[in-house]
């Protein structure tokens, strides 16, 4: 058994090992705690991604046995990091990881999914409609082609590029005092060291790595955060 603590209460989650069914990972028990009353929407999106993802070039065939843990929950555990009522961009949204998953988990936030590839834009638009996500806007563009100026409260990205490459593409989209909140892997700390010049150029402060999802998922998500200007 695993005890999970939040700011206000704690839960006990059964740590149950289950075999994959039809190649697709069964839903982990932690999903109910992470998504709450939005769980059915998360299930629907995950099922659609499992069914169509490989055929549409969104995920590889090896991802199905770890779809929930590696992708859906890995994205969703970052949801509490975003402020209520914010407008957040997801640059390189791809299959909707993390953008669509976060839009499911946080309906109180407006999500702008920024993606240049037409087939991925089609998928994001379809899923936003089919899952009833009226807090989602899909924009076909690259981050560097953004025309609205520094208006977003935060920008996120997952598995897009190294931190030093992401900063010039994303910091110009964020208002003064807004945040960059990137979902990263084990090399996150090293990425900060390699981005020293870019950090100074874009006047980033409070640059740090925070683990999220401890006690909920097997391997916590590493989030690289920074305040812009």
Backbone torsions as a table, in degrees:
resi	resn	phi	psi	omega
1	UNK	NA	146.6	178.8
2	UNK	-122.3	128.8	176.1
3	UNK	-93.4	127.5	-177.9
4	UNK	-112.0	127.9	-179.9
5	UNK	-111.5	139.2	171.0
6	UNK	-116.8	-172.1	-178.2
7	UNK	-66.3	-25.1	-173.0
8	UNK	-119.2	-16.4	-175.3
9	UNK	-161.1	173.1	179.1
10	UNK	-129.5	155.3	-179.3
11	UNK	-130.3	156.2	171.0
12	UNK	-112.2	122.7	-176.9
13	UNK	-111.9	129.3	176.8
14	UNK	-71.0	128.9	177.6
15	UNK	-92.9	87.2	-172.7
16	UNK	-107.8	126.5	177.2
17	UNK	-91.4	125.3	-178.9
18	UNK	-129.6	149.9	178.5
19	UNK	-78.2	152.4	175.6
20	UNK	-69.1	149.2	-179.4
21	UNK	-115.2	119.4	-179.5
22	UNK	61.2	26.8	179.3
23	UNK	86.1	-10.6	-177.9
24	UNK	-101.7	132.5	-179.9
25	UNK	-61.7	132.6	174.7
26	UNK	-64.3	156.1	-179.9
27	UNK	-66.5	121.8	176.9
28	UNK	-68.7	150.9	-179.0
29	UNK	-62.7	-26.5	-179.8
30	UNK	-65.8	-19.2	-178.0
31	UNK	-59.4	-37.2	-179.3
32	UNK	-64.9	-36.9	179.1
33	UNK	-72.3	-37.0	-176.3
34	UNK	-74.8	-41.5	-175.7
35	UNK	-96.4	-20.5	179.7
36	UNK	56.6	-129.6	-177.3
37	UNK	-75.0	2.7	175.7
38	UNK	-100.1	9.7	-174.5
39	UNK	-61.8	-41.4	-178.4
40	UNK	-61.4	-36.2	177.8
41	UNK	-67.7	-42.3	177.9
42	UNK	-60.7	-41.2	177.6
43	UNK	-61.9	-43.5	-178.4
44	UNK	-63.7	-44.2	178.8
45	UNK	-65.2	-43.5	-179.8
46	UNK	-62.6	-41.5	178.4
47	UNK	-63.4	-40.9	178.6
48	UNK	-65.0	-40.8	179.4
49	UNK	-67.0	-39.4	177.6
50	UNK	-64.2	-38.6	-176.7
51	UNK	-76.7	-39.4	-171.5
52	UNK	-110.4	-15.2	-169.0
53	UNK	-58.3	-47.3	-179.0
54	UNK	-68.7	-44.7	-178.5
55	UNK	-60.9	-34.4	-177.5
56	UNK	-95.0	7.9	176.4
57	UNK	71.2	30.4	-177.9
58	UNK	-96.7	-36.1	177.8
59	UNK	-139.8	158.3	178.9
60	UNK	-86.3	164.7	-177.2
61	UNK	-64.6	-23.6	-178.9
62	UNK	-79.9	-6.3	-176.1
63	UNK	-85.8	-18.2	-176.6
64	UNK	-60.5	-41.3	-179.6
65	UNK	-70.2	-7.2	178.9
66	UNK	-134.2	25.0	-174.0
67	UNK	-61.6	-46.1	-179.5
68	UNK	-66.5	-54.3	-171.5
69	UNK	-72.7	-44.6	-173.7
70	UNK	-79.9	-28.1	-173.3
71	UNK	-117.9	-57.2	-174.4
72	UNK	-68.3	-57.2	-177.9
73	UNK	-72.5	-33.5	175.4
74	UNK	-56.8	-36.1	176.8
75	UNK	-79.0	-44.5	-171.2
76	UNK	-66.7	-30.5	-177.2
77	UNK	-66.2	-14.4	176.9
78	UNK	-82.0	-7.4	-174.6
79	UNK	-55.0	-40.2	-178.6
80	UNK	-66.5	-10.6	-177.0
81	UNK	-77.1	-13.5	-175.4
82	UNK	-99.9	141.9	-175.4
83	UNK	-78.9	141.2	177.3
84	UNK	-58.1	138.7	177.9
85	UNK	79.4	2.2	-177.9
86	UNK	-75.3	162.9	169.6
87	UNK	-113.4	118.3	-171.2
88	UNK	-122.9	133.7	175.3
89	UNK	-96.7	143.1	173.6
90	UNK	-117.3	105.6	-174.9
91	UNK	-87.6	128.3	-176.0
92	UNK	70.4	49.8	-170.3
93	UNK	-64.6	-28.1	174.0
94	UNK	59.3	-117.3	-179.8
95	UNK	-80.8	-1.0	-176.5
96	UNK	100.4	20.8	-179.7
97	UNK	-114.1	102.6	17.2
98	UNK	-102.0	-6.6	-166.6
99	UNK	-53.0	-53.3	-179.4
100	UNK	-67.2	-38.8	178.8
101	UNK	-61.9	-43.6	179.3
102	UNK	-68.2	-33.8	177.1
103	UNK	-65.7	-33.0	175.5
104	UNK	-68.6	-46.7	-176.2
105	UNK	-71.2	-29.1	-175.4
106	UNK	-128.2	79.1	179.2
107	UNK	-70.3	-9.0	179.6
108	UNK	-85.4	3.8	-179.3
109	UNK	-120.6	144.2	175.1
110	UNK	-91.8	125.1	-176.4
111	UNK	-111.0	129.3	177.2
112	UNK	-110.8	110.4	-177.0
113	UNK	-92.9	114.8	-173.7
114	UNK	-107.2	113.8	-172.9
115	UNK	-147.4	128.6	-176.2
116	UNK	-84.5	-24.5	-173.3
117	UNK	-82.1	128.8	-173.6
118	UNK	-58.8	-44.8	-176.5
119	UNK	-66.7	-32.8	176.8
120	UNK	-74.4	-37.4	175.2
121	UNK	-60.5	-41.3	178.4
122	UNK	-60.8	-45.0	178.8
123	UNK	-62.1	-47.3	-178.9
124	UNK	-61.1	-42.2	-179.8
125	UNK	-65.7	-43.6	178.3
126	UNK	-60.8	-47.1	-176.7
127	UNK	-69.2	-36.9	175.9
128	UNK	-59.4	-39.5	179.1
129	UNK	-73.2	-48.5	-175.3
130	UNK	-66.5	-32.8	179.8
131	UNK	-90.1	2.0	177.1
132	UNK	68.6	34.4	-176.8
133	UNK	-91.3	85.1	-179.3
134	UNK	-79.8	3.7	175.4
135	UNK	-99.1	17.3	-176.9
136	UNK	-119.8	134.6	169.6
137	UNK	-121.5	133.7	178.6
138	UNK	-108.0	127.1	-179.0
139	UNK	-120.5	123.3	176.5
140	UNK	-84.6	104.8	-178.0
141	UNK	-172.9	162.7	166.4
142	UNK	-89.9	158.5	179.9
143	UNK	-55.8	-39.1	-177.8
144	UNK	-73.3	-10.6	178.7
145	UNK	-96.1	3.3	-179.3
146	UNK	-58.7	129.7	-173.3
147	UNK	-108.4	-4.0	-172.0
148	UNK	-90.0	-5.2	179.0
149	UNK	82.7	-171.0	-176.0
150	UNK	-81.0	76.2	-172.7
151	UNK	-114.7	-11.8	-175.6
152	UNK	-83.5	148.1	177.7
153	UNK	-78.3	-25.5	178.7
154	UNK	-161.6	158.9	172.4
155	UNK	-131.3	138.0	176.4
156	UNK	-122.7	165.6	176.0
157	UNK	-164.4	153.5	179.5
158	UNK	-141.3	125.2	176.3
159	UNK	54.8	41.2	-180.0
160	UNK	-100.3	-53.0	-176.9
161	UNK	-166.3	175.3	176.7
162	UNK	-68.4	155.6	-176.6
163	UNK	-55.7	-44.0	-176.7
164	UNK	-65.9	-24.9	176.0
165	UNK	-85.2	-35.2	-178.6
166	UNK	-69.1	-37.5	-173.8
167	UNK	-56.7	-50.1	179.3
168	UNK	-63.2	-23.6	-179.4
169	UNK	-84.3	-22.0	-170.6
170	UNK	-117.7	-35.3	-177.7
171	UNK	-58.7	-37.0	179.3
172	UNK	-65.7	-12.7	179.5
173	UNK	-86.1	-13.0	-168.2
174	UNK	-104.3	137.2	177.6
175	UNK	-66.7	163.3	174.6
176	UNK	-57.5	129.1	-179.5
177	UNK	86.6	-2.3	176.5
178	UNK	-78.3	179.5	-173.1
179	UNK	-125.6	150.0	163.9
180	UNK	-101.1	127.4	-177.1
181	UNK	-132.9	93.7	-173.0
182	UNK	-105.8	134.8	176.5
183	UNK	-88.2	120.7	-169.8
184	UNK	-126.6	176.3	177.6
185	UNK	-105.0	-156.3	-173.5
186	UNK	-66.6	-19.5	-176.4
187	UNK	-89.6	11.6	-173.1
188	UNK	-55.9	-45.1	-179.8
189	UNK	-62.1	-42.5	179.1
190	UNK	-65.3	-31.8	178.3
191	UNK	-65.0	-34.4	176.8
192	UNK	-64.0	-45.6	179.6
193	UNK	-59.9	-38.9	-177.8
194	UNK	-75.5	-12.9	-175.6
195	UNK	-105.5	19.3	-173.2
196	UNK	-55.2	-45.1	-178.4
197	UNK	-67.3	-41.2	-179.8
198	UNK	-66.7	-38.1	177.9
199	UNK	-59.4	-43.2	178.4
200	UNK	-68.0	-43.8	-176.9
201	UNK	-59.9	-41.6	-177.1
202	UNK	-96.8	10.1	174.6
203	UNK	53.1	49.6	177.3
204	UNK	-82.6	141.5	176.5
205	UNK	-128.3	167.9	178.2
206	UNK	52.8	41.4	180.0
207	UNK	-77.5	121.4	-176.7
208	UNK	-159.8	165.9	175.2
209	UNK	-111.3	131.0	179.2
210	UNK	-125.2	130.7	173.0
211	UNK	-81.8	136.6	176.1
212	UNK	-128.9	150.3	178.6
213	UNK	91.2	11.7	178.6
214	UNK	-62.3	131.0	-177.7
215	UNK	86.5	-11.9	178.6
216	UNK	-105.0	-42.6	179.2
217	UNK	-122.4	155.8	-173.1
218	UNK	-58.2	-47.4	177.8
219	UNK	-117.4	112.1	-178.4
220	UNK	-56.8	150.2	176.1
221	UNK	-78.6	130.9	175.7
222	UNK	-90.0	123.2	-178.8
223	UNK	-113.7	124.5	177.4
224	UNK	-96.8	116.9	-175.1
225	UNK	-117.8	148.5	176.4
226	UNK	-156.7	144.9	174.4
227	UNK	-92.9	135.7	-176.2
228	UNK	-92.8	125.5	177.4
229	UNK	55.1	NA	NA
